Amino acid sequence: MSPNGWTLVGFDKDSFNSYGKQQGYNAPVSEYAAFAYTAALNYLLADRNNVKKVGDTTVVCWAEGAEPQYQTFSWAMLNGAPPQGLRDNDLRAAVKRLTAGLPCEELGLDPNRPFYILGLAPNAARLSVRFFYRDTFGNLMENVQKHHEEMKIDRPVYDPYPTLSLRAILKETVKDPESQDQKPDPVMAGAVARAIFTGGPYPAALLERTMLRIRASSSRKPANSSPKEGRTDLRKRKEQAVTRGRAAIIKAYYLRNWKHHPKYSIIEEVMDVRLNKDCGYPPYVLGRLFAIMEEIQLESADWDLNRSIKDSYFTAAASTPSSAFQKLFPLSDYHLKKLKRDQNKSGRARRLEQEKASLVCLLTEPIPKRFTIDETNCFYIGYYHQVNRKKEEQ
């Protein structure tokens, strides 16, 4: 029984009868064994530094031998931050050795040490085992490192975190990531954690909920505000629909789950860490083009702009591009002419005009009437890459 009074193994009275056996006799366990696993679990759960929450799931881990450095290092890897007293370079060097099957003697880590991860979720008066993972510590580190590599994507200039933690990833699937009251779907959260630990496919629910949040964010009307605040709000909302976390989820999902898909070569081109100027895949190019058109509008607008083309057309451009871009091209031409009239921004206008023209040249076929779900996600990645391109790429 856990400290909260929940039962891990048990039967309700007269709830189950098999071969004449009732209640606990269906799964007999000696008193010593029951005491041993209960005491061990209570001891692990009492160590708050070793207990993490993933949705509604309580996750606890341990190494065979109970050395504390294994738990500390594994949680640091999952969060993408080095343990206290360890630098980023030291963390990367340690992971490289462990994934190569070599011991990291300075940290006391053996890649062959058996390691366990247990996920427990409340279920009425009982505990439900959401997942139980056992492998060598080196294999676990390899799977977690693979996850971080797949989630890696160029981040906005204001984002200080080099790696996305599991909590940050799951927050991208809820309505308000800043709210403490909103929790990710517990079943999905457990499936994501299991995919990270085992190296298995990400659950489809992760992609579905991410797409839902992108559509909801892009179609949300800006709040009424003063003229200056309205413009500032639009600048901030430029990254709110396709955030770094949501773009990373889309990228990682396709790179892992589409390994054997016929179009995987296209996916590798699109789902890159940074902007791929050589990619001519129409959904990706149109996502980039939309970002340029939005930038042209924002640069040409006065402080009284309360609604951008993204507020009006982003969802349509990502799903029914032909009809959306029929309206966007004349609008963008109007915004570009307005920007050219501003003598202080003539250089900026020329650069944006050249970028827009070069992207249009990549469109060698008519813009399709409708995108599939996968093409829509390629549009999102193209948009994100263009918005967050580095200065040397401009």
Secondary structure, 3 states (H helix, E strand, C coil): CCCCCCECCCCCCCCCEECCEEHHHHCCCCHHHHHHHHHHHHHHHHCHHHEEEECCEEEEEEECCCCHHHHHHHHHHHHCCCCCCCCHHHHHHHHHHHHCCCCEHHHCECCCCEEEEEEEEEECCEEEEEEEEEEEHHHHHHHHHHHHHHHCCCCCCCCCCCCCCHHHHHHCCCCCCCCCCCCCCHHHHHHHHHHHHHCCCCCHHHHHHHHHHHHHHHCCCCCCCCHHHHHHHHHHHCCCCCCHHHHHHHHHHHHHHCCCCCCHHHHHHHCCCCCCCCCCCHHHHHHHHHHHHHHHHHHHCCCCCCCCHHHHHHHHHHHCHHHHHHHHHHHHHHHHHHHHCCHHHHHHHHHHHHHHHHHHHHCCCCCCCCCCHHHHHHHHHHHHHHHCCCHHHC
